Amino acid sequence: PYSMHMAGPREAIQHMILRKNHGCTHFIVGRDMAGCKSSITGEDFYGAYDAQDIAKANAVELGMQAVPSLNILYTEEKGYVTADEAKKDNLKEMKLSGTKFRKMLRAGEDIPEWFAFKSVVKVLREA
């Protein structure tokens, strides 16, 4: 019901209120939700989990359940794990940027199954 404005962690609160007004009881808060960077230094203004923290801290008052989304990634050794586990165990992350994904999609190249389900790739290619 409302688009992102990349206004930082307080935007999570605004989205929780809007969704509550639309009948939701739970709100999934992603890593770095509504994060923004300095146009000068390129540094993040807020921490990666600040939006999750502010959402959890205000959930009771807002009458909503904040559901933090874990930072999941794919590793060569163990498949899907949390970023914390990958770092702790020194696992090799498999990465594919959104830009590279779109180029591969347009070129008809094979998309790794760890990145996107075949059924999703098929739908995107037909669109």
HUSULTA-V248213 format. One record per pair of residues at least 12 apart in sequence whose ideal C-beta (glycine too) atoms are under 7 Angstrom apart, sorted by the first residue. I is the first residue (numbers start at 1). J is the second residue. If there is no record, write none. Layout:
[[I;J] [I;J]]
This chain:
[[1;18] [1;22] [2;15] [2;18] [4;34] [5;34] [6;34] [6;35] [6;36] [7;34] [8;34] [8;35] [8;36] [8;45] [8;46] [9;34] [9;46] [9;50] [9;51] [9;54] [10;54] [11;34] [12;29] [12;33] [12;34] [12;51] [12;54] [12;55] [13;54] [13;55] [13;58] [15;27] [16;55] [16;62] [16;64] [17;62] [20;62] [20;63] [20;64] [25;64] [25;65] [26;64] [26;65] [26;67] [27;55] [27;64] [27;66] [27;67] [28;67] [28;69] [29;51] [29;52] [29;55] [29;66] [29;67] [29;68] [29;69] [30;69] [31;48] [31;49] [31;69] [31;71] [32;48] [33;51] [34;51] [52;68] [56;68] [70;82] [71;83] [73;86] [73;93] [74;94] [74;114] [75;91] [75;92] [75;93] [75;94] [76;92] [76;94] [77;91] [77;92] [78;91] [94;114] [96;112] [96;115] [101;115] [105;124] [105;125]]
